[in-house]
Amino acid sequence: MLAKDVINHVLPVLKSADTVGDALGWMDEYRVGQLAIVENAEYRGLISQDILLEADEELPLLALQPGYQEVFVLAEQHLYEVLSVAQKHELEVIVVLDEERKYSGTIVVTELLNILTKKLGSQELGAIIEIALENRSYSLSEISRLIEANDTKIISSYYTTGDESSNFKDILTLKLNRRDITPVVATLERFEYQIIGAYSFESIETPDKERFDLLMKYLDL
């Protein structure tokens, strides 16, 4: 799925001649804290609500300095790349340009997150496990084989590079299609995979409970 596929075609764009009051009204109506300023298909930047609240409502946007003029994504970029840009700059909306760098539309980040959440299978019933890995030993195909040997399948997965909070180990998070994953955990441990988290609707029996932080909860991304 690409950036062009998740553009919000209802969200308005601003022009330099619009007033602060106009912009605030649209932001309130569409429940966003930022809107793009566009002139003749040229992207001029984003204006943020916190800047507008400090200005006179009759002031034209031309008198204000928009930000993020160089922050945008291209229509053919993947959603993961879009999310990465949005998170890096802490944006509520992100502008999409075509191959000629003309304005194509705006993506609302909360809508993007909803789409990605569905793609990660969060609405499917099943357990989640977290596996700590050394990057050099990571093999999703091997892990998949071990999981499938227990009549279980991976619904979705994502890989997080380690930091200080994880003792610099990378973490592989897997959503599975079963709630009782005791056999899966036992198999992975037998092959010396380090399970650091298990989240399920049903309890997981393991001979070494201290290795788990077992939580009974719903996945609500």
N, C-alpha and C positions, 0 to 999 in steps of 0.2 A: 504494500500500500504506500502511495507516494503523497507528498505534500499537497499536490493539486487535488487529491481525492478528498481531503478533509477541510477544504476552505469553507468558511462560513460566509455564504453569499448574501446573508441578510444584514450582517454587521456594516454599519455605515463607515465611510471614510470622511476625513475632515479636509477642508480647504483653508488656505491661509486667511481668506476673508471671513471665515466663520468666527464667531465671538467665543469668548471663554464660556459664557452662559450656554450657548448652543452645544458646545463640547461636553460640558458637565451634564446637560440634560440627556444627551445620547448615552453617555456613560452610565447614568443612572437607569435609563430605560433598558439597556442591554446588559447591565450588571458586569461591566468590565472597568478596569482602572486605567486602561490605555487605549488609544485609538491612533490609527495611522493618518498622517497628513500627506495628501497626494495632489499633485498639480499636473494635469495633462498626462496622466499615466506615469509620472515621475514620482518615485517615493522620496519624500522629504524628511522622514523620521517619525518617531512616535512622540506623542504628548501624553504626559501622565497626569492623573487626577490630583496628586499632591501638589504639583506645580500650579494647576488651574485654581485650586482652592485658595491660593495666596494672591491671586490676581483679580482685578476688577472684571465683573461679568460682562461689561460692554467692550472690553478690550479685544481687538482682533488678534487671532492667533499669530498673525504676522509679527506682532510685537514680542512674541515669546520665542525662546530657543528650544526647538524639539531635540530629542536625543535619539540615539541608536540609528543614526543614518546609515551606518555601515553594517548593521545587524539585520540579516534577513536570511531566508532560505530560498532555494530554487525549486521550481515546480516539480522537478523530477527527483528530488531528494527523498530518501526513505524516511518514514516516520520516526525511527530511532534517531536519525541525525537531526530531525526537527526538534525532538524532545531535548537532545543534548544542547542545542543552541539556546532553547528556551530556559533550561535549567542554569546554564552557565551565566546568563545575563538576568536571571530571575524575572522573566517576562510573563505577563498575563496573556498577551497576544503576540503573535509573530507574523511578520509580513512575508508573503510569497511573491517572488518575481519570476518572470518567464526567462527564456534563454537570451532575450535581448535586454534583460534587466528592466523590463517594464512591469508595472504593478499588476499582479494577477488576483490578489485577494489577501485575506487575513485569516489566520487560524487562531481560534480561541484555545488556550492551553488546557483549560479544564475539559473541553470537549475532546481534545487529543488524548488526554489521560483516560477518559472514559472508553475511548476506542481501544487503546492499548491494553487496558484492564480486561476487556472482553477477549482480546487476542491471547492474553496470558492464561485464559481459562479459569479466572477467579470465580465465575459463576457455576462452575462444575463442582460437584461434590467430590471430595478426595483429600488425601493427606498431602502435606508439604514437608520436604526434608531439606536440610542444609548440610552440605558436605564441604569441609575445609580441604583445600588442595594446594600442593606445590605446583606452580605453573608447568614445570617440565614434565609432571606426571599426569597431566590432565588428558583424559580420553573419554569423550562423551559416548563414543560407540561402545567402549568396553563397559561403561557404567550402564548404558541402556541394555546391553546384553544380560548383565547380571540382574537387572530389575525385571526384564521380560521373562527371565527364567522362573520367576515367581508369579507368572500369570498377571503381571501388572504392566501398565504402559505409562509413558511420560506424556502428560497433556501439554506442558509447557516448561521452559527452562530459561534461566538467565544467569549470567556469570558476572561476578563483582570482583574487581581487583582489590587485593588486600590493602589494609592500612593499619595504623597503630592499634585501633580498637579490635582488630582481628589478628593481632600479632603478625601482621604482614603476610598472612596467608590469603589466597584467593578463596572465594566462596561460590559454590555452585548450588543454586536453589532450584529444586525440582517440584513441580506439581504433578501428582500421580492420580490415577483414576480409581484408586481404592482407598478406603478409610482405615482399614486394618492393615498396616504395613509392617507388622512384626517380622514376617518372613523376609521382607526386603531388607530391613535394617540388619537382621542377622546375617544375611548373605554379604552385604556390603562390608560389615565389620569383619567377617571371616576373610575377606580379601584386603583387609587392613585399610579400608577407607574410614576417615575420621568424621563421624556424624556429630555435628555440633548443635543441631536443632531438629525437632520433630513436632509437627503441628497437625493435630488430627481431631476428628469428632469422637474417635474411639481410643481407648488407652492402648499404649504400645508396651508390650512386655519385653524387657531386655535384661540380661544378667548383670549389667552394669549401669544402673539408673543414674549414677552420678555424672555420666557422660551426656545426659539429656536434660534439656530444659523443656519439659513436657508441658505444653499449654493446650487447653481445650477452648478453642475459639473459632469463630468464623473468619474467613479471609475477606477483609473489606478494604480494598485498595482505593 
